[in-house]
Amino acid sequence: LESLIIQQVEFCDIVLLNKASEVTRDELGELRGIVKALNPQAVIHECDYGDIDLDRIVGTGMFDFDEVATSAAWIAAIEGEEDEEIHNEESGEALEYNISTYVYCRRPALDINVFDYVVSKKWPKNIIRAKGLCYFADEPDKCYLFEQSGSQKSIKEAGLWFATMPDDQLAEMMRRDKNLRRDWDPKYGDRMEKIVFIGRDLDTRLIDELMDSCLTE
């Protein structure tokens, strides 16, 4: 349920916070901060008993599939293409309640057994959301998508790294894709550990220590 709710918040343009009068203003502000941390573009409306002017939520013309598909904060962070002015303005509510985003990025492969231990036993409880790409030493050509929503964690195959492509196809891909050129490393190609963390009072040093302990180099 946690994963479903978080993904729905990430993939929307309007969020209704119902029963708003049943929580304190501070609690409501924290909820708004969490929503903004997950989806900075979302418009938030507070209400009780679902009582809201339908003109504010129906036929607004706001929904754009292409924009919503990339509106999640983790996508902007992992691509490194945030508009700083917009991001700072829209994340104000999140920052007020110490809800922040941190991108962990390294090149060496992970040890899958150590990573599994860290995720299951050492994972900080204040991480609301984590999502990103990773790979493991025993399968260096495979890219995986790691995801955490609340207490739920999962990992699944996401194809092969571009570095495994034949040279002629890779050269064409590099010519067309500026992000691939930006992220390319002479030793690792496009292989990387790049995971976005969203949480309250994030200890980025602790995250680095935990994740670095999983690296094989």
N, C-alpha and C positions, 0 to 999 in steps of 0.2 A: 504493500500500500504506500509506503514512504516513497519508493522509487517512482510509482505511477504518479503520485501527486507532484513530486518535484519535476518530472518530465512534462507534466501538463502545465505547470507554471512557466517552464522554460519555453514552451511552444504555444504562446498565446499573446494577445495584445491587450486584453483587459482582464483584471483580476478583481473579484468581489470578495471583500472581507465581511462575511455575514456575522450576525450576533456581535457586532462591534461594541455595543454598550455593556456586554457581559464581561469585558476585560478592562483593565486599567489603561489609561492613556500611555503609560510606559510600555505595557505589554503590547498594546496595539502598535506603538511606534517600532518596537522590536520586530514584530511580524512584518510591517511594511519594509523595514530594513532588510529582512531575509529575502522577501520577494524581489526587492530591487537588486540585491546581490546576485540572485539567480537570473533575473531578467531585467536589466536596466531600462529596457524600452517599454515595459508594461505600464499601462495606466491603471491605477488602483482606486477603487471606489469602496467606501465603507457603508454598511447598511445594517438594518435589523429586519428579520422576518422576510428577507429578500425584497424589501420595499425600496425600489429604485426606479426612477423614470426610465421607461423602456427606450426612449430616444438616446439615452446615454450608453446603451449596450447593444441595441438592435439597429441594423442599417446604418452603422456609423461610417462605413466605407474605409475603416482603418485597417482591416485585415489584408495583408499582402503575404502570400505564401512564401515567396523568396526571402522577404525580409524577416518573417517570423522564424523561418527555418534556420536562420543564422543569428537570431536575437539573443540566444543564451549567452550568459557572461563567459562561460568556459570556452565557447567557440572563439569569441573575440580575443580572449587572453591567450589561447593556444596558437592562434594565427598571428598574434602580435600586431594586429592592425586596428587597435582601438583608436577612436577619435578622442584625444585626451580631454578636450574642452567639454564634449558631451558626456563622456564617462565621468568626469569629476562632478559635473552638475547633477547627473542622475543618480550617482552613488552616495549623495550626501546623507540620505536617511540611513543607509547601511553603515557609513563611517561613524555616524552619531552613536550607534550602538556597537561599535568596534567589530563590525562584520566586514571582513576584507577578503580579497582574492590574492592568492600567491601562486606563481608558476614555478614548479620545480623542473629544471632541465639539465640533463647530463647526457654524455655520449656512450660510455661503456655499457655493456649488457648487464642485466640483473641475474642474480642467482635465484632461480625459481623457488627453491626450498626456503631460503632466507626471506624472500619477499612474502611468501605464504605465511611464514611465522610472524613477520612484522604486521601484516594486514590482519591476521586473526588474533594476535595477542598484544600488540603494542600500539595499535591505531588510536590516535587521540580522539576522545569522545566529542570534542568541540568542533570537529570537521563536519559540516553540514553536507557538503557535496565535494566529490573529487572525480575527475574524469580526464582521460588522456591516453596517449600512445606509449607503448613500452615494448621491449623485446628481451629475450632470455638467451643466456650463453649457450644452452644446448640446442637452440633453434635460431641462430642469428639472422636468418633470412626472413623469418616470419614476424609480421607486425601484429600486435595485440592491442585491443581497446580495453582499458581498465576503467571500471565505473563503481562509484560508491554513492549511495543515496541514504542518508541516515545510517541505520545499522546494516543495510543490505549492501553486499559487495559482489561484483561479478567481473569476469574477464572472458573475452571471446576473440577469436581470430579476426583480423581485419585485412587479410591479404599479405602480399609480399612487399618488401621495401623496394623503392624504385632502383636502388643500387644493384638489384639482382637482374635488371633488364639488360638485354644485349646492347652493346655499345652504341650502335646506330640509333636504336629506339630511345635510349637514354639521352643521347645528344639532342634529339628532336624534342624530347620532353623538357630538357633543361632550357632549350631555346624558347619554349612557349610558356613555361611556368616560372614566374619571378620568385614565388615563395620557395620553390625547390632550389633555385639558384641561391637564394638567401640562406637556406638551411643546410646547404651542402657542406660536408666536411671531407677533406682529402683522405682521411683514414677510414671514417665510418660511413661515408656517403650520406644518406638521409636517415640512417638509423639513429634513434635517440630515445631517451626517456623524457617525455614531456607531459607532465600531469598538472592540471589546474586544481588548486585547493580553495574552497570557499568555506569560511567558518567564522566563529566568534572568538575574539582574543587569540588569533592564530599565533603559535610560537613557530616562526619560520626557521629558527635555528634547530629546533627539535625535529621539524619535518626534514630538514636537510640531513641531520644526523641519522634519522631512521632510514631514509631512502638511500643515503650513501653507504650505510652498512650492508645494503643488498647488492651493491655493485661488485663486479668480478675483477675490476682493475683499480 
